[in-house]
């Protein structure tokens, strides 16, 4: 293929690779210096300096002063020596992610805090030279690719210029630390051209160093200062992939044409099938993307249901975890990942390699607004999600129906006629199930015992 030009007309020739649409599940990793204070969420570096506000009723500034000292005495930089990663084993992480059923891994390469987790050429404030003194992203890449998984990186750098508060008695104004906090600026000032150039150079370096299968961007680069650079980044990334023989996935939140990259919806889902392939990124935690003390975790059932729902609507799930500062993954998180993986080990045929059907499904239970996952009502056996692969239609019930279930979408005169059905089976149970079709739907007789927890997959084999 000819090289891409840095304009949206040329970039709209991009096609989402099959590996991504087949893989369905990725693991996102928020791990950085913010795991040391481990308080409330990963935005601690920003809010610890804001003495005039509280965030959602939480006063980070007061917490910081009480536990660590005033920011004029103990700044964010002073957490870096405490970020030691002394128990970190990247291969053990990847083994766990494989148990979870993930097919790609995306660590945060640099968060808003300005501390890259790789050996960044543009600042000495990075994990290879300070804190752990290990190139975290490089080591994760080696372990990930060795295991046969796809590897990506995320960049949150664009918001760094607007992240910190600058006051005369704060270390954020000290020129010695500008490579971490950025150059002081007033809140109303636009991001400088120098910062944008630095951001672009760092993005190029990430691409050049890691040839990432996934390049994920947080908000920040949607601002006007970055507008002419967005197509340049896309073209540079896609052309690098062409030259080095990999199939790239560029992910964005807004300000990019929908056919030029892959839309990512943060902590949210869609209410129907989207023609263009997409992704949800969300966390195993309701409260944070990174490790914090006293966290509130989701359930395995909710993770399974999210994955099934998203895949039925032509999307992937990028599921985030937050390791501790020492490099260990909390036991609650390990249990959630293994629980999701156990379900996928039995039912993965209805997920991996499938495509969305003509309709995503049926049922009375809706979805909450973005960032309101805790408001999700419980699904039931009446909530069904469809996927398709070759001559098999999968109907996944998000609850156990008891003796029988009726799938209303598959009623007589609907998209699948009785004479098209070769057999109906329940994944995890040997043999075929009795079924009938009428004006109410496809009614299937279920066995007495469920083969698993969380969700139940009907395998409807269709004749050629």
Buried (B, 14 or more C-beta within 10 A) or exposed (E): EEEBEBEBEBBEEBEBBEBBBBBBBBBBBBBBBBBBBBBBBBBBBBBBBBBEEEBEEEBBBEBBBEEBEEBEEBBBBBBBEEBBBEEBBBBBBBEBBBBBBBBBBBBBBBBBBBBBBBBBEBBEBBBBBBBBEBBBBBBBBBBBBEBEBBBBBBBBBBBBBBBBBBBEEBBBBEEEBBBBBBEBBEEEEEBBEEBBEBBBEBBBBBBEBBBBBBBBBBBBBBBEBBEEBBBBBBBBBBBBBBEEEBBBBBBBBEEBBBBBBBBBBBBBBBEEBBEBBBBBBBBBBBBBBBBBEEBEBBEBBBBBBBBBBBBBBBBBBBBBBBBBBBBBBBEBBBEBBBBBBBBBEEBBBBBBBBEBBEBBBBBEBEBBEEEEBEEBEEBBBBBBBBBBBEEBBBBBBBBBBEEBBBBBBBBBEBEBEEEBBEBBBBBBBEEEBEBBBEEEBBBBEBEEEBBBEBBBBBBBBBEE
